[in-house]
Amino acid sequence: MTDDNLRSVELTRIGPARFKATNARGGETFFGTGGVDPDFTPIELLLAALAGCSALDVEAITHKRTSSTTFDVHAEGHKVRDAAGNHLTGIRVSFDIAFPEGPDGDAARDRVQSAIEMSHDRLCTVSRTVQLGADVTYDPVS
């Protein structure tokens, strides 16, 4: 039996402090500690996931009117180490979106803020999971 709601990735060590992540469709990305290699760090992947999830939501809503001429998203947060352990604070996702002039561009511009709010408040699974929190279970070595 398949679970259509299950999402998973597999990790394979490809070198010292370097890993390859593979999704169920065969897509791959690489990550590491952020040394000399260009690989993303896990924190950068989390920020990319936050920005990417909301970008897909906002694009789906606004592009029903017209395609953007600019669509850039920036995500940032401060890594801290305190009594609660390592975590990010002050996570921010900001959008730079422009649309062509005219009625279709105006309609898309009119939807941007509500699209961002809908992504933040209920659509983006990644940011919603971060905001609501979720238990993470670590299984023992098999």
N, C-alpha and C positions, 0 to 999 in steps of 0.2 A: 504494500500500500504506500502511495506517495502522499506527502504532505505539501500541498501547494503553497503553504505559508512559511515553510522552513527556508531559511537562508543560511548558507554556509560557505566557508572558504577553507582551503587546505594550505598549510605553510610547509615549506621545505627549506632547510638551511642550505645556502649556496656558497657560503664562505664565512670567514670570521665576522661575526656580528652583522651578517647579511642574510636576508631571507627572501624567498619568492612566495607570493600569495597567488593562489589559483582559485578562480570561482568555478561554479558548477558548469558554466558555459565554455570553460577553457580560457577565459581571459586571465591575464597575468599582470601583476605589478610587483615592484621590488621595494624593500625597505631595509633600513639598518639604523645605525646610531647617529648618522648625520656627520660622519667624519669627512674624509676626502672624496668619497664616492657621492654621486648625485642623488642617491636613493632618498626617498622620503623617510622621515622618522615616524614612529607610530603617532606622535602628537600631530605632526603635519598631516598624516592620513585622516585623523579625526577631524581636524579643521577643514580639510578638503571634503570630507563626507558631509559635514554640517553645511558648508557653502554649496556643495553640489546638490544636496537634497533640496534645499530651498530654491536654488537656481532652476532646477527642473520643474518645481511647482510653479514658480513665478512665470517662467517661460511658457508653460502649458496654458496658463490663464491669460496672459497678455498677448501671446502670439495668435490667439483666436481672432484678434482684431487686425494685427499686422506684424510683420517681422521687425525686430529691433535693428537699429543701425549700430548700436553699442550695447553690449551686455557683458559687464564685468562684475565679479563678486569678490570681495575681500573678507577673509576670516582671520581673526587673531585672538589670542588669549595669553595670559601670563602664567607661566609654570611656576608654581610655588611649592615649597616643602615646609609644612608646619605640623602642628600637633595632629592634624587629620591625615597626615601622609602627603605624598605627592599628588597634585591635582592642578587643574587649570582654574583660574579666576578671570573675571572680566571678559568673558568670551563675547566677541562682537562679530556680527556678520553685516557687511554693508554692501549696497548695490549701487552701480553706476550704469543706468540703463537710459538709452535714448531711442526715440522712434522718429520716423519721417514726419514731416509736416503734413497737415491735412486731417480730414475727419477720422480716418482709420488710426492715424498716429495719436490724435487727441483721445480717441476711445481707449487705446492701449494705455496711454499715460494716465487716464482717469482710473484705470484698474490696478496700477502698480502698487500703491500703498495697501489697498485691501488684499491684493494677492500676497504681499509680504506678510501681512497680519494673519491671513488664513494659513500660510505655510508655518509660521511661528506657533499659532494657537492650536492647530490640529492636523495639518497635512504632512509635515516633514517628520518622518519616523525617527530620523537620527536626532534632531534637536529635541523632539518630544521625549525620547528615551533619556537623553542627557538631563532635561529639565525635570522629568518625573522620577528618574532613578530607576534602576532595575537590578535585581539580584544577579550576580555573576557567580556561577558555580564552577570550581576547578575540579575536574575529575582526577583521580590518582593515575599514575603512570600505568599504561596497559602492558 
